[in-house]
């Protein structure tokens, strides 16, 4: 990939669309009553924000295999390397949860807060202010085991 600075006024629609979809996904996560769903939505919201930044700062290379956005992000935005590592770990945790594990309410809420901060940082880097902020409060969530449906 080739890194290219892009003025905010010249961002492709796909980039601004990913940012808005990230915000909407995180807003949905705020309303999720299930910790696993909140965690999943927070992961997806962060992924969309990262994809927007990678898309804005790179031109696609026609050869090679697709890569994780969390591996590409530090190349186009070295200042976000720690965020990329953090969210790569969260994605691995989500994969385990999707395979039958469970997520604590605390982990889901923490990830949601981090994802919201990350979206703000990415939006600032791209010069695109968030038109609608995320809700200040969230719906109380319950941790539910995927195996037996009992609350934790």
C-alpha positions in Angstrom: 0.0 0.0 0.0 1.1 3.5 -0.7 0.4 6.1 2.0 -1.3 9.3 0.8 -2.5 12.3 2.8 -6.0 13.2 1.9 -7.7 16.5 2.7 -11.0 16.0 4.6 -12.9 17.9 1.8 -11.6 15.3 -0.7 -12.4 12.1 1.2 -14.1 9.5 -0.9 -17.7 8.6 0.0 -16.6 5.2 1.2 -14.4 6.7 3.9 -17.1 9.0 5.3 -19.6 6.2 5.0 -17.4 3.9 7.1 -17.0 6.6 9.7 -20.8 7.0 9.9 -21.4 3.3 10.0 -18.8 3.1 12.8 -20.7 5.7 14.8 -24.1 4.0 14.2 -22.7 0.6 15.1 -21.2 2.0 18.4 -24.6 3.7 19.1 -26.2 0.3 18.6 -23.7 -1.2 21.0 -24.7 1.4 23.6 -28.3 0.1 23.4 -27.4 -3.6 23.5 -28.6 -5.3 26.7 -26.4 -8.4 26.1 -22.7 -8.1 26.9 -21.7 -10.4 24.0 -23.7 -8.3 21.5 -22.2 -5.1 23.0 -18.7 -6.5 22.6 -19.3 -7.6 19.0 -20.8 -4.3 18.0 -17.9 -2.4 19.7 -15.4 -4.5 17.8 -17.2 -3.9 14.5 -17.4 -0.1 15.2 -13.7 0.1 15.8 -12.9 -2.0 12.8 -15.0 0.3 10.6 -13.2 3.4 11.9 -9.8 1.8 11.3 -10.9 0.7 7.8 -11.9 4.3 7.1 -8.5 5.6 8.0 -6.6 2.9 6.1 -8.8 3.6 3.0 -8.3 7.3 3.2 -4.5 7.0 3.5 -3.7 4.3 1.0 -4.2 3.3 -2.6 -5.0 -0.4 -3.2 -2.3 -2.6 -4.5 -3.6 -5.1 -7.0 -1.2 -7.9 -6.0 -1.0 -9.7 -2.7 -3.4 -11.2 -0.2 -5.9 -9.1 1.8 -4.6 -8.3 5.3 -6.1 -7.5 8.6 -6.8 -3.8 9.0 -5.1 -4.1 12.4 -1.9 -5.0 10.6 -2.3 -2.2 8.0 -3.2 0.5 10.4 0.3 1.0 12.0 1.8 1.3 8.6 -0.4 4.2 7.6 -0.8 5.8 11.0 2.2 4.8 13.2 0.8 6.9 16.1 -2.1 4.4 16.3 0.1 1.3 16.6 -1.0 0.6 20.2 -4.6 1.0 19.3 -4.2 -1.5 16.5 -2.6 -4.0 18.9 -5.4 -3.4 21.5 -8.2 -4.0 18.9 -6.4 -7.0 17.4 -6.6 -8.6 20.9 -10.2 -7.6 21.3 -10.9 -9.2 17.9 -9.3 -12.4 19.1 -11.5 -12.3 22.2 -14.6 -11.8 20.1 -13.7 -14.8 18.0 -13.6 -16.9 21.2 -16.9 -15.5 22.2 -18.4 -16.3 18.8 -17.3 -19.9 19.3 -19.2 -20.3 22.5 -17.3 -18.4 25.1 -18.7 -15.5 27.0 -17.9 -11.9 27.6 -18.2 -10.0 30.9 -20.2 -6.9 31.1 -17.1 -5.0 32.3 -15.1 -6.2 29.2 -17.9 -5.2 26.9 -18.4 -1.8 28.5 -14.6 -1.1 28.5 -14.3 -2.1 24.9 -17.3 0.2 24.0 -15.6 3.2 25.7 -12.3 2.5 24.0 -14.0 2.1 20.6 -15.8 5.4 21.1 -12.5 7.1 21.9 -10.9 5.5 18.9 -13.6 6.7 16.5 -13.1 10.3 17.8 -9.3 10.0 17.3 -9.8 8.7 13.7 -12.4 11.3 12.9 -10.0 14.0 14.1 -7.1 12.6 12.1 -9.3 12.7 9.0 -10.6 16.2 9.8 -14.2 14.9 9.9 -16.1 16.0 13.1 -18.6 13.6 14.5 -22.0 15.2 13.7 -23.9 13.2 16.3 -22.0 12.2 19.4 -22.4 8.8 21.0 -24.9 8.5 23.9 -23.5 9.5 27.3 -25.1 6.5 29.0 -25.6 2.9 27.9 -28.4 0.3 28.5 -27.4 -2.0 31.4 -26.1 -5.2 30.0 -26.2 -8.8 31.1 -23.5 -11.4 30.6 -25.1 -14.5 29.1 -23.4 -17.8 28.6 -23.7 -19.0 25.0 -24.0 -22.6 26.2 -26.9 -22.6 28.7 -28.4 -19.1 28.6 -27.9 -18.5 32.3 -26.9 -15.0 33.5 -23.5 -14.5 34.9 
